[in-house]
């Protein structure tokens, strides 16, 4: 049934690893080196066998492939992958095996320790539980510099993402949104890149809040190098820089795209602040939508290509329009407490001071002079009402700040 699946030359000698394969922490760290981010075959294997068991099986499969795929073990694996996908498993073993010879997570953990970092695995209390929504695409471990709490554990978090080639408009908006979200108790999550990402981190830090930078490469060497000082401030201010790949890992293009799923999964909503039509930030929005997370987009000038991606999301109905931190909080927060207060006509700039007035009040209001002042008798003649009635109406208009007493006379005072 499985003959021919592993038609590869096995190593001449059995694979021997230099660390304790049964240690769950070391095994999880090892898988973060062996498999590329988002490898669902590796994820399914680890979910079924556990990180140590999956690693032990891989060592056997790399040494004696035919034996590893027969008998009881094959039956267990078929519970993970369908028969039609066993070829994918065989191909994956070929990929993973290339990294076995140099595999030693203890070396990378020493580098992390020198950086003052910590390794989180799914069994850690500080592990972001929202990552379980990724299923087999969830990371095996998180390499963290800084404080994981509340940077990774908060249930109130928002992703602010956007283009590296941002405009001054986009950066200003990102900073203001980040600051406003911090004021509302949210953690701001982004990718640590130039442009909108950096502006979001800066805005959160300036407001004294918590921000999380999710990197595509190892946390031992910050990328891009131009944001090194910013990412160090993130760490120093009680926030966190995190990656799913171990120290020494290069930020390949595919790892940037894979990294976006973590940003989308760990936050309550994703907001694209500014993005061109082909911006990588749009992949974060797509991931968020796939995970049933709310997606928002900030509109920009219709003539700006830097906002074309945001406008596309809005046009396609893939995102809702957000213009301030309050609207984002409503998108990502709790129903009720984070709802945006209903806008009054005054907020919209269309307030009509005459709204709600009765016929007599409108007559007196029209009779009030704007510049000079008039007596009650003069107002009564102009309005066509008895003076006693005019006095009563004036009291109501004064309370509404529409009329002002000037000695024995009255004048208009639009509020």
KEKE-3310 file (N, C-alpha, C; in steps of 0.2 Angstrom, whole numbers, plus 5000, padded with zeros to 4 digits):
npx = (5004:5010:5022:5035:5033:5043:5055:5069:5086:5091:5100:5117:5121:5112:5102:5107:5103:5109:5103:5091:5078:5066:5062:5049:5050:5062:5060:5049:5055:5064:5056:5052:5063:5065:5053:5045:5037:5020:5018:5007:5007:5018:5012:5000:5006:5013:5003:4996:5005:5012:5026:5038:5036:5033:5045:5054:5048:5051:5065:5067:5060:5069:5080:5076:5066:5056:5052:5047:5035:5027:5015:5009:5013:5010:4996:4993:4997:4989:4977:4980:4983:4975:4975:4977:4985:4997:5008:5012:5017:5028:5035:5037:5045:5057:5060:5062:5072:5083:5088:5091:5104:5111:5104:5101:5093:5097:5108:5102:5093:5102:5107:5096:5094:5105:5100:5091:5079:5064:5057:5042:5030:5015:5011:5013:5008:5007:5005:4998:4981:4973:4979:4976:4966:4972:4974:4981:4991:4996:5010:5024:5032:5036:5047:5053:5057:5057:5043:5031:5018:5007:5008:5006:4996:4985:4967:4962:4966:4973:4977:4987:4991:5000:5007:5024:5030:5024:5014:5015:5002:4997:5006:5004:4990:4991:4999:4990:4979:4984:4988:4976:4969:4977:4974:4961:4964:4969:4981:4993:4997:5009:5020:5033:5040:5046:5037:5019:5019:5029:5025:5013:5019:5026:5017:5009:5019:5022:5010:5012:5008:5006:5014:5016:5028:5029:5040:5048:5059:5073:5073:5085:5092:5087:5076:5068:5085:5086:5075:5080:5083:5070:5063:5071:5066:5053:5055:5061:5052:5042:5035:5034:5044:5042:5044:5041:5051:5067:5082:5094:5088:5084:5074:5065:5055:5044:5042:5038:5025:5019:5021:5011:4999:5000:4999:4986:4979:4981:4975:4960:4955:4959:4966:4968:4978:4985:4987:4994:4987:4994:4999:5008:5002:4988:4987:4987:4974:4966:4969:4964:4951:4948:4949:4938:4939:4936:4938:4945:4947:4955:4950:4957:4964:4956:4964:4975:4987:4992:4982:4974:4973:4966:4954:4950:4947:4936:4927:4924:4918:4925:4930:4926:4923:4934:4937:4942:4950:4940:4930:4937:4939:4926:4924:4933:4932:4921:4904:4893:4901:4912:4906:4903:4898:4882:4881:4878:4868:4876:4888:4890:4891:4880:4871:4855:4849:4836:4829:4817:4810:4795:4780:4778:4790:4798:4793:4797:4811:4814:4811:4820:4834:4850:4861:4858:4848:4832:4816:4804:4791:4793:4797:4786:4777:4783:4783:4770:4763:4756:4764:4766:4766:4777:4788:4788:4792:4805:4812:4813:4821:4832:4838:4841:4851:4849:4845:4849:4849:4850:4851:4836:4832:4833:4842:4848:4856:4864:4867)
npy = (4994:5006:5005:5012:5025:5030:5031:5035:5038:5032:5038:5033:5029:5027:5041:5051:5061:5075:5079:5078:5069:5066:5077:5088:5102:5105:5097:5104:5116:5111:5107:5119:5123:5113:5112:5123:5139:5137:5125:5113:5099:5095:5101:5093:5081:5083:5087:5075:5065:5072:5083:5077:5063:5064:5069:5058:5049:5055:5054:5040:5038:5045:5037:5023:5022:5013:5005:5014:5017:5006:4994:4996:5010:5016:5014:5023:5035:5036:5041:5054:5059:5058:5043:5048:5058:5054:5054:5067:5067:5059:5067:5078:5072:5071:5084:5089:5081:5086:5095:5088:5084:5095:5098:5106:5111:5116:5125:5136:5140:5144:5155:5163:5164:5173:5184:5188:5182:5171:5155:5150:5137:5127:5122:5131:5143:5156:5155:5161:5158:5160:5155:5142:5142:5142:5129:5115:5123:5130:5138:5129:5133:5149:5161:5173:5190:5201:5206:5193:5195:5208:5207:5196:5189:5196:5198:5209:5215:5223:5222:5233:5236:5238:5246:5246:5256:5269:5284:5301:5304:5291:5286:5295:5293:5280:5281:5289:5281:5270:5276:5280:5267:5262:5270:5265:5253:5243:5231:5234:5226:5222:5221:5225:5231:5243:5259:5258:5248:5252:5265:5262:5254:5265:5274:5267:5265:5279:5283:5276:5263:5245:5235:5223:5216:5206:5196:5190:5184:5178:5182:5186:5195:5210:5214:5225:5232:5245:5248:5244:5251:5255:5243:5238:5248:5244:5232:5237:5244:5236:5228:5216:5207:5195:5179:5164:5157:5150:5159:5165:5163:5167:5181:5176:5179:5171:5168:5180:5181:5170:5174:5183:5176:5174:5186:5190:5180:5181:5192:5203:5209:5215:5229:5237:5250:5258:5253:5247:5240:5228:5225:5217:5217:5215:5202:5198:5204:5195:5183:5185:5187:5173:5167:5171:5184:5201:5213:5229:5244:5258:5273:5282:5296:5297:5298:5292:5280:5273:5270:5261:5248:5247:5253:5244:5233:5238:5240:5227:5222:5216:5222:5233:5251:5261:5275:5280:5277:5274:5268:5257:5250:5247:5237:5227:5225:5222:5219:5232:5238:5243:5250:5262:5278:5285:5296:5313:5326:5338:5333:5329:5341:5346:5353:5360:5374:5376:5365:5355:5366:5374:5382:5395:5398:5398:5409:5419:5418:5421:5434:5440:5451:5450:5458:5471:5475:5471:5477:5468:5472:5476:5464:5457:5464:5461:5447:5445:5441:5440:5451:5445:5431:5431:5433:5422:5413:5418:5414:5400:5400:5406:5397:5387:5393:5401:5414:5430:5439:5457:5468:5476:5472:5461:5450:5440:5424:5413:5396)
npz = (5000:5003:4997:4988:4992:4999:4991:4992:4995:5010:5025:5026:5039:5055:5060:5073:5086:5096:5108:5121:5115:5120:5128:5130:5128:5121:5110:5104:5101:5092:5082:5077:5070:5061:5052:5041:5044:5046:5041:5038:5037:5046:5057:5059:5061:5073:5082:5083:5087:5097:5101:5105:5101:5088:5083:5086:5078:5065:5065:5065:5052:5044:5045:5043:5032:5026:5037:5046:5040:5041:5048:5065:5067:5054:5054:5064:5059:5048:5054:5055:5042:5026:5015:5003:5005:5009:5001:5002:5015:5014:5006:5014:5024:5017:5016:5029:5034:5029:5038:5050:5053:5058:5069:5084:5097:5109:5107:5101:5111:5120:5114:5114:5128:5131:5125:5134:5132:5131:5129:5123:5124:5118:5130:5140:5152:5147:5134:5119:5118:5107:5096:5094:5085:5072:5070:5062:5057:5067:5076:5083:5093:5102:5101:5111:5115:5128:5138:5139:5145:5146:5133:5124:5130:5132:5130:5124:5110:5095:5078:5069:5053:5037:5023:5019:5011:5015:5016:5023:5028:5030:5040:5051:5054:5058:5070:5078:5079:5085:5097:5102:5104:5114:5124:5127:5132:5124:5117:5105:5090:5078:5063:5065:5054:5042:5039:5040:5050:5059:5063:5070:5081:5087:5090:5100:5110:5113:5119:5131:5131:5128:5115:5102:5092:5079:5071:5056:5055:5065:5083:5088:5079:5074:5061:5049:5049:5051:5060:5072:5084:5087:5090:5100:5110:5111:5118:5130:5135:5142:5133:5119:5108:5095:5088:5077:5072:5076:5084:5073:5061:5045:5038:5026:5011:5010:5024:5029:5024:5030:5043:5044:5047:5061:5066:5063:5069:5083:5087:5091:5080:5064:5056:5042:5038:5028:5012:4996:4981:4979:4991:5005:5017:5015:5014:5028:5031:5024:5030:5043:5040:5036:5048:5054:5060:5064:5051:5047:5038:5034:5026:5012:5002:4987:4976:4979:4977:4987:4996:4989:4991:5003:4999:4990:4998:5005:4995:4991:5001:5011:5022:5035:5036:5045:5055:5066:5083:5092:5084:5079:5092:5094:5085:5088:5102:5117:5116:5119:5131:5123:5113:5100:5105:5100:5087:5088:5080:5082:5083:5070:5063:5059:5067:5072:5079:5080:5081:5089:5095:5099:5091:5096:5102:5091:5085:5094:5094:5081:5081:5090:5090:5082:5084:5091:5105:5111:5119:5129:5125:5112:5106:5108:5099:5087:5086:5087:5099:5116:5128:5141:5138:5130:5139:5146:5136:5133:5144:5143:5131:5135:5144:5135:5129:5119:5119:5127:5141:5142:5152:5154:5142:5127:5118:5104:5106:5099:5101)
capx = (5000:5014:5028:5037:5032:5050:5060:5074:5092:5092:5107:5121:5121:5106:5102:5108:5102:5113:5099:5085:5072:5059:5061:5044:5052:5067:5057:5045:5060:5067:5051:5052:5068:5064:5048:5044:5031:5013:5018:5002:5009:5021:5007:4996:5010:5015:4996:4994:5010:5016:5032:5044:5034:5034:5053:5057:5046:5055:5072:5066:5059:5075:5085:5074:5059:5051:5050:5043:5029:5023:5013:5005:5014:5007:4989:4992:4998:4983:4972:4982:4983:4972:4979:4979:4990:5003:5014:5014:5020:5034:5039:5039:5051:5063:5062:5064:5078:5089:5090:5092:5111:5114:5099:5102:5089:5100:5112:5098:5091:5108:5107:5090:5096:5110:5096:5086:5072:5061:5054:5035:5027:5008:5009:5015:5002:5007:5004:4992:4976:4969:4983:4973:4962:4976:4974:4988:4996:4999:5017:5026:5035:5037:5054:5051:5061:5053:5038:5025:5012:5001:5009:5004:4991:4979:4961:4960:4972:4971:4983:4987:4996:5000:5012:5031:5030:5018:5014:5015:4995:4996:5009:5000:4984:4993:5001:4985:4975:4988:4988:4969:4968:4981:4970:4955:4966:4971:4988:4993:5001:5011:5025:5040:5043:5045:5031:5014:5020:5033:5021:5009:5023:5028:5011:5008:5024:5021:5005:5013:5005:5009:5014:5019:5031:5029:5045:5048:5066:5075:5073:5092:5095:5081:5075:5074:5090:5084:5071:5083:5082:5063:5062:5074:5062:5048:5057:5063:5046:5038:5031:5038:5046:5041:5045:5040:5057:5073:5087:5098:5083:5083:5067:5063:5049:5038:5041:5034:5018:5017:5020:5005:4994:5000:4996:4979:4976:4982:4971:4953:4953:4964:4964:4973:4979:4986:4990:4993:4984:4997:5003:5008:4997:4982:4987:4985:4967:4963:4970:4959:4944:4947:4949:4932:4941:4934:4943:4943:4951:4955:4950:4962:4962:4954:4969:4982:4988:4994:4976:4970:4971:4961:4948:4947:4944:4930:4922:4923:4914:4929:4932:4922:4927:4935:4940:4946:4951:4933:4927:4941:4937:4919:4925:4937:4930:4916:4898:4891:4906:4916:4902:4904:4892:4878:4883:4873:4869:4881:4895:4891:4892:4873:4866:4850:4847:4829:4826:4814:4806:4788:4778:4779:4797:4801:4791:4801:4818:4815:4810:4826:4839:4856:4866:4855:4844:4825:4812:4799:4785:4795:4797:4779:4774:4786:4781:4763:4761:4756:4770:4767:4768:4784:4792:4789:4796:4812:4815:4815:4826:4838:4840:4844:4857:4847:4843:4853:4847:4854:4847:4829:4831:4835:4846:4849:4863:4864:4871)
capy = (5000:5012:5004:5017:5032:5033:5029:5040:5035:5033:5039:5027:5028:5030:5048:5052:5068:5077:5081:5073:5070:5066:5083:5092:5109:5104:5094:5109:5120:5108:5107:5126:5124:5108:5114:5130:5141:5136:5118:5109:5092:5094:5102:5087:5075:5085:5087:5068:5061:5076:5085:5072:5057:5066:5070:5052:5045:5057:5051:5033:5038:5047:5032:5017:5024:5008:5002:5019:5017:5000:4991:5000:5017:5018:5015:5029:5041:5037:5045:5061:5061:5053:5039:5052:5063:5051:5057:5074:5066:5057:5073:5082:5069:5073:5091:5089:5077:5089:5099:5084:5083:5100:5100:5106:5117:5119:5130:5142:5142:5148:5162:5166:5166:5178:5190:5189:5180:5166:5151:5148:5131:5127:5120:5137:5147:5162:5154:5164:5153:5161:5152:5136:5143:5140:5121:5112:5128:5134:5137:5124:5137:5156:5164:5180:5194:5206:5203:5190:5197:5206:5207:5190:5185:5200:5197:5215:5217:5224:5222:5238:5234:5242:5246:5248:5262:5273:5291:5304:5303:5284:5285:5300:5290:5274:5283:5291:5275:5266:5279:5279:5261:5261:5273:5261:5247:5237:5230:5235:5221:5224:5217:5228:5233:5250:5262:5258:5244:5256:5270:5259:5253:5271:5277:5264:5267:5286:5283:5272:5256:5239:5233:5217:5215:5199:5196:5185:5181:5177:5188:5188:5200:5213:5216:5228:5234:5252:5248:5241:5255:5255:5236:5238:5252:5239:5227:5240:5247:5231:5225:5210:5205:5188:5175:5157:5153:5151:5163:5164:5162:5173:5183:5175:5182:5167:5168:5186:5180:5165:5177:5187:5172:5175:5193:5189:5175:5183:5199:5203:5212:5217:5235:5239:5258:5260:5248:5247:5234:5221:5225:5211:5218:5213:5195:5198:5204:5189:5178:5187:5185:5166:5165:5175:5189:5207:5217:5236:5247:5266:5276:5287:5300:5292:5298:5289:5273:5270:5268:5257:5241:5248:5254:5237:5229:5241:5239:5220:5220:5212:5226:5239:5257:5264:5281:5282:5272:5272:5263:5250:5247:5243:5231:5222:5224:5219:5222:5236:5243:5246:5253:5269:5282:5288:5303:5318:5331:5342:5329:5328:5347:5348:5355:5365:5376:5377:5358:5354:5372:5375:5387:5401:5399:5400:5416:5424:5417:5425:5441:5442:5454:5447:5463:5476:5472:5474:5476:5463:5474:5476:5457:5455:5466:5458:5440:5444:5437:5444:5451:5440:5425:5432:5433:5414:5409:5420:5410:5394:5401:5408:5390:5383:5397:5404:5421:5432:5445:5463:5473:5475:5470:5454:5449:5433:5421:5406:5391)
capz = (5000:5004:4993:4983:4995:5002:4986:4993:4998:5017:5027:5027:5046:5058:5063:5080:5088:5101:5113:5123:5110:5124:5132:5126:5126:5116:5104:5101:5098:5086:5076:5074:5066:5056:5048:5039:5047:5043:5038:5040:5038:5052:5062:5060:5064:5080:5085:5084:5091:5102:5098:5106:5097:5080:5082:5086:5072:5060:5066:5062:5045:5040:5045:5040:5029:5025:5043:5049:5037:5041:5054:5069:5066:5049:5056:5068:5055:5044:5057:5054:5035:5022:5011:4997:5006:5012:4997:5005:5021:5012:5003:5020:5028:5013:5018:5036:5035:5027:5044:5056:5055:5062:5073:5091:5099:5115:5105:5100:5117:5123:5111:5117:5135:5131:5123:5139:5130:5134:5124:5125:5120:5119:5137:5144:5153:5143:5127:5116:5116:5101:5091:5092:5079:5066:5068:5060:5055:5073:5078:5088:5099:5101:5104:5114:5119:5132:5143:5136:5148:5142:5125:5121:5133:5132:5126:5120:5105:5088:5073:5064:5048:5031:5018:5020:5007:5017:5016:5029:5030:5033:5047:5056:5056:5062:5076:5081:5080:5090:5104:5105:5106:5120:5129:5128:5135:5119:5115:5097:5087:5071:5061:5066:5048:5040:5037:5045:5056:5064:5065:5075:5087:5090:5093:5106:5115:5115:5123:5137:5131:5126:5108:5101:5086:5076:5066:5051:5056:5072:5087:5090:5075:5072:5054:5046:5054:5053:5066:5078:5090:5089:5093:5107:5114:5112:5124:5136:5138:5144:5127:5117:5101:5095:5081:5078:5070:5081:5083:5067:5055:5040:5036:5019:5009:5012:5031:5030:5022:5035:5049:5045:5050:5068:5068:5062:5074:5090:5089:5090:5074:5060:5053:5037:5039:5021:5008:4989:4979:4980:4998:5009:5022:5013:5016:5035:5031:5021:5035:5048:5038:5036:5055:5056:5064:5060:5047:5046:5033:5034:5019:5011:4996:4981:4971:4982:4976:4993:4999:4984:4994:5008:4995:4987:5004:5007:4989:4990:5007:5015:5028:5037:5036:5052:5054:5073:5088:5094:5079:5080:5098:5094:5080:5091:5109:5119:5114:5124:5134:5118:5107:5099:5107:5095:5085:5088:5074:5083:5081:5063:5061:5056:5072:5070:5085:5081:5082:5096:5097:5098:5087:5100:5103:5085:5083:5098:5092:5075:5083:5093:5085:5083:5086:5096:5110:5111:5125:5128:5121:5105:5104:5107:5093:5081:5086:5087:5105:5122:5132:5147:5135:5127:5145:5148:5131:5133:5149:5140:5126:5139:5147:5130:5127:5112:5120:5132:5144:5142:5157:5153:5135:5126:5111:5102:5108:5096:5105)
cpx = (5004:5021:5029:5036:5039:5055:5066:5080:5092:5099:5111:5121:5115:5107:5103:5108:5106:5110:5094:5079:5065:5058:5056:5047:5057:5064:5053:5050:5063:5063:5051:5058:5067:5059:5047:5038:5025:5013:5013:5003:5013:5017:5003:5000:5011:5008:4994:4999:5014:5023:5038:5042:5035:5041:5056:5055:5050:5062:5072:5065:5065:5080:5083:5067:5054:5048:5046:5036:5025:5020:5009:5007:5011:4999:4988:4993:4992:4977:4974:4981:4980:4977:4981:4984:4996:5009:5016:5018:5027:5038:5042:5045:5057:5065:5065:5070:5084:5092:5092:5099:5113:5109:5101:5099:5093:5105:5108:5095:5096:5108:5101:5091:5100:5106:5091:5079:5070:5057:5047:5033:5019:5006:5010:5008:5001:5007:4998:4987:4973:4973:4980:4969:4965:4976:4981:4993:4998:5006:5018:5029:5035:5043:5052:5056:5056:5048:5032:5018:5012:5002:5006:4998:4984:4973:4959:4966:4970:4977:4982:4993:4995:5006:5019:5032:5024:5019:5014:5007:4995:4999:5006:4994:4986:4995:4995:4980:4978:4987:4981:4967:4971:4976:4963:4957:4967:4978:4988:4999:5002:5017:5032:5043:5043:5038:5025:5015:5024:5029:5016:5013:5024:5022:5009:5013:5023:5016:5006:5010:5009:5009:5018:5021:5032:5034:5045:5054:5067:5075:5080:5095:5089:5081:5068:5079:5089:5079:5073:5082:5074:5061:5065:5069:5056:5049:5058:5057:5040:5033:5036:5039:5046:5042:5043:5046:5063:5078:5092:5094:5083:5076:5066:5057:5043:5037:5037:5027:5015:5016:5014:4999:4994:4998:4989:4976:4976:4978:4964:4951:4959:4962:4970:4973:4980:4990:4989:4989:4987:5001:5002:5003:4990:4981:4985:4977:4964:4964:4965:4952:4943:4946:4942:4933:4938:4939:4941:4948:4950:4955:4955:4960:4961:4959:4975:4982:4990:4988:4972:4968:4966:4954:4945:4944:4937:4925:4920:4919:4918:4931:4926:4926:4927:4939:4944:4946:4944:4930:4930:4939:4931:4920:4929:4935:4924:4909:4895:4896:4910:4912:4903:4897:4888:4880:4877:4873:4874:4888:4896:4892:4885:4868:4862:4848:4840:4825:4823:4810:4799:4786:4780:4786:4800:4799:4796:4808:4819:4814:4816:4831:4846:4861:4864:4851:4837:4821:4807:4793:4787:4795:4790:4776:4777:4784:4774:4760:4760:4762:4771:4769:4775:4789:4794:4793:4803:4816:4818:4821:4833:4842:4843:4850:4856:4845:4847:4850:4852:4851:4840:4827:4834:4838:4847:4856:4863:4869:4875)
cpy = (5006:5011:5010:5024:5035:5030:5034:5036:5037:5035:5033:5025:5030:5037:5047:5059:5069:5079:5076:5074:5069:5072:5087:5099:5109:5102:5100:5114:5117:5108:5114:5127:5119:5110:5121:5132:5140:5129:5114:5101:5091:5096:5096:5082:5077:5084:5079:5064:5065:5077:5080:5066:5058:5066:5063:5048:5048:5054:5044:5033:5040:5041:5025:5019:5019:5005:5007:5019:5011:4998:4997:5008:5020:5019:5021:5035:5042:5041:5052:5063:5056:5049:5044:5057:5060:5053:5063:5072:5063:5062:5077:5079:5071:5080:5092:5086:5081:5093:5095:5084:5088:5102:5100:5112:5120:5125:5136:5144:5146:5155:5166:5169:5172:5185:5192:5187:5174:5162:5149:5142:5131:5125:5126:5141:5154:5162:5157:5159:5153:5157:5145:5136:5142:5133:5119:5117:5132:5133:5132:5127:5144:5158:5171:5183:5200:5202:5200:5193:5205:5206:5202:5187:5190:5198:5203:5217:5218:5224:5228:5237:5238:5242:5249:5255:5266:5280:5294:5304:5296:5283:5290:5296:5284:5276:5285:5286:5271:5269:5279:5273:5259:5264:5269:5254:5241:5237:5231:5230:5223:5220:5219:5231:5241:5253:5261:5254:5248:5261:5268:5257:5260:5274:5274:5265:5274:5287:5279:5266:5251:5237:5227:5217:5208:5199:5190:5181:5180:5183:5190:5194:5203:5215:5219:5231:5242:5253:5245:5245:5255:5248:5235:5242:5247:5235:5231:5243:5242:5228:5219:5210:5198:5185:5168:5153:5155:5156:5161:5163:5168:5175:5182:5178:5178:5167:5175:5185:5175:5169:5181:5183:5173:5181:5193:5185:5177:5189:5198:5206:5215:5223:5237:5247:5261:5255:5249:5241:5228:5221:5219:5211:5216:5205:5194:5199:5198:5183:5179:5185:5177:5164:5168:5180:5196:5210:5224:5239:5255:5269:5281:5292:5295:5293:5295:5282:5269:5267:5263:5251:5242:5249:5248:5233:5231:5240:5232:5218:5216:5215:5231:5245:5259:5270:5284:5276:5269:5267:5256:5247:5243:5237:5226:5220:5221:5223:5226:5241:5247:5249:5260:5273:5285:5295:5308:5322:5336:5339:5329:5335:5350:5351:5361:5368:5377:5370:5358:5360:5371:5381:5394:5403:5401:5407:5421:5424:5421:5432:5444:5445:5451:5452:5468:5471:5475:5472:5470:5465:5474:5469:5455:5457:5462:5451:5439:5440:5442:5445:5446:5433:5425:5431:5425:5411:5411:5416:5404:5395:5403:5401:5386:5387:5400:5412:5423:5439:5451:5468:5471:5473:5463:5454:5441:5430:5414:5402:5387)
cpz = (5000:5000:4988:4986:4997:4997:4986:4996:5005:5019:5028:5034:5049:5061:5070:5082:5095:5108:5115:5119:5114:5128:5128:5124:5121:5110:5101:5098:5092:5080:5073:5070:5060:5050:5047:5042:5043:5039:5041:5041:5044:5058:5064:5063:5072:5084:5087:5088:5097:5099:5099:5101:5090:5079:5082:5080:5066:5060:5063:5054:5041:5040:5041:5037:5029:5032:5046:5046:5037:5048:5058:5068:5060:5050:5060:5064:5050:5047:5057:5047:5031:5018:5005:4998:5009:5008:5000:5012:5019:5009:5009:5024:5024:5015:5025:5038:5034:5033:5050:5058:5059:5067:5080:5094:5105:5113:5104:5106:5121:5120:5113:5124:5135:5129:5128:5137:5133:5128:5127:5121:5122:5127:5142:5145:5150:5136:5124:5114:5110:5095:5089:5086:5072:5065:5067:5058:5060:5073:5083:5094:5097:5105:5105:5117:5122:5136:5139:5139:5149:5135:5121:5124:5134:5128:5122:5116:5098:5084:5069:5059:5042:5028:5021:5017:5009:5016:5023:5032:5034:5040:5052:5058:5060:5069:5081:5083:5086:5097:5107:5107:5113:5126:5131:5130:5130:5118:5107:5095:5079:5069:5061:5059:5047:5039:5042:5051:5061:5067:5071:5081:5090:5093:5099:5111:5117:5120:5130:5137:5129:5119:5107:5093:5084:5070:5062:5052:5064:5077:5090:5085:5072:5064:5053:5051:5056:5058:5072:5084:5092:5092:5099:5112:5116:5118:5130:5139:5141:5139:5125:5109:5100:5088:5083:5075:5075:5079:5077:5061:5051:5039:5028:5017:5011:5020:5033:5029:5028:5042:5050:5048:5058:5070:5068:5068:5081:5092:5088:5084:5071:5056:5048:5036:5032:5018:5000:4987:4980:4987:5002:5015:5021:5014:5024:5035:5029:5027:5041:5046:5038:5043:5058:5061:5060:5057:5046:5041:5034:5027:5018:5005:4991:4976:4973:4981:4982:4997:4995:4987:4999:5004:4992:4992:5005:5001:4989:4996:5012:5021:5029:5037:5043:5051:5061:5077:5091:5090:5079:5086:5098:5089:5084:5099:5111:5117:5120:5127:5129:5112:5107:5101:5100:5093:5085:5082:5075:5081:5074:5059:5058:5061:5071:5077:5086:5082:5089:5098:5095:5093:5090:5101:5097:5083:5087:5096:5085:5076:5086:5088:5087:5085:5092:5101:5110:5117:5123:5124:5114:5102:5103:5101:5087:5080:5086:5093:5111:5125:5137:5144:5132:5133:5146:5142:5131:5139:5147:5135:5129:5142:5141:5126:5120:5113:5126:5134:5144:5146:5156:5146:5134:5119:5110:5104:5105:5099:5101)
residu = (UNK:UNK:UNK:UNK:UNK:UNK:UNK:UNK:UNK:UNK:UNK:UNK:UNK:UNK:UNK:UNK:UNK:UNK:UNK:UNK:UNK:UNK:UNK:UNK:UNK:UNK:UNK:UNK:UNK:UNK:UNK:UNK:UNK:UNK:UNK:UNK:UNK:UNK:UNK:UNK:UNK:UNK:UNK:UNK:UNK:UNK:UNK:UNK:UNK:UNK:UNK:UNK:UNK:UNK:UNK:UNK:UNK:UNK:UNK:UNK:UNK:UNK:UNK:UNK:UNK:UNK:UNK:UNK:UNK:UNK:UNK:UNK:UNK:UNK:UNK:UNK:UNK:UNK:UNK:UNK:UNK:UNK:UNK:UNK:UNK:UNK:UNK:UNK:UNK:UNK:UNK:UNK:UNK:UNK:UNK:UNK:UNK:UNK:UNK:UNK:UNK:UNK:UNK:UNK:UNK:UNK:UNK:UNK:UNK:UNK:UNK:UNK:UNK:UNK:UNK:UNK:UNK:UNK:UNK:UNK:UNK:UNK:UNK:UNK:UNK:UNK:UNK:UNK:UNK:UNK:UNK:UNK:UNK:UNK:UNK:UNK:UNK:UNK:UNK:UNK:UNK:UNK:UNK:UNK:UNK:UNK:UNK:UNK:UNK:UNK:UNK:UNK:UNK:UNK:UNK:UNK:UNK:UNK:UNK:UNK:UNK:UNK:UNK:UNK:UNK:UNK:UNK:UNK:UNK:UNK:UNK:UNK:UNK:UNK:UNK:UNK:UNK:UNK:UNK:UNK:UNK:UNK:UNK:UNK:UNK:UNK:UNK:UNK:UNK:UNK:UNK:UNK:UNK:UNK:UNK:UNK:UNK:UNK:UNK:UNK:UNK:UNK:UNK:UNK:UNK:UNK:UNK:UNK:UNK:UNK:UNK:UNK:UNK:UNK:UNK:UNK:UNK:UNK:UNK:UNK:UNK:UNK:UNK:UNK:UNK:UNK:UNK:UNK:UNK:UNK:UNK:UNK:UNK:UNK:UNK:UNK:UNK:UNK:UNK:UNK:UNK:UNK:UNK:UNK:UNK:UNK:UNK:UNK:UNK:UNK:UNK:UNK:UNK:UNK:UNK:UNK:UNK:UNK:UNK:UNK:UNK:UNK:UNK:UNK:UNK:UNK:UNK:UNK:UNK:UNK:UNK:UNK:UNK:UNK:UNK:UNK:UNK:UNK:UNK:UNK:UNK:UNK:UNK:UNK:UNK:UNK:UNK:UNK:UNK:UNK:UNK:UNK:UNK:UNK:UNK:UNK:UNK:UNK:UNK:UNK:UNK:UNK:UNK:UNK:UNK:UNK:UNK:UNK:UNK:UNK:UNK:UNK:UNK:UNK:UNK:UNK:UNK:UNK:UNK:UNK:UNK:UNK:UNK:UNK:UNK:UNK:UNK:UNK:UNK:UNK:UNK:UNK:UNK:UNK:UNK:UNK:UNK:UNK:UNK:UNK:UNK:UNK:UNK:UNK:UNK:UNK:UNK:UNK:UNK:UNK:UNK:UNK:UNK:UNK:UNK:UNK:UNK:UNK:UNK:UNK:UNK:UNK:UNK:UNK:UNK:UNK:UNK:UNK:UNK:UNK:UNK:UNK:UNK:UNK:UNK:UNK:UNK:UNK:UNK:UNK:UNK:UNK:UNK:UNK:UNK:UNK:UNK:UNK:UNK:UNK:UNK:UNK:UNK:UNK:UNK:UNK:UNK:UNK:UNK:UNK:UNK:UNK:UNK:UNK:UNK:UNK:UNK:UNK:UNK:UNK:UNK:UNK:UNK:UNK:UNK)
# end
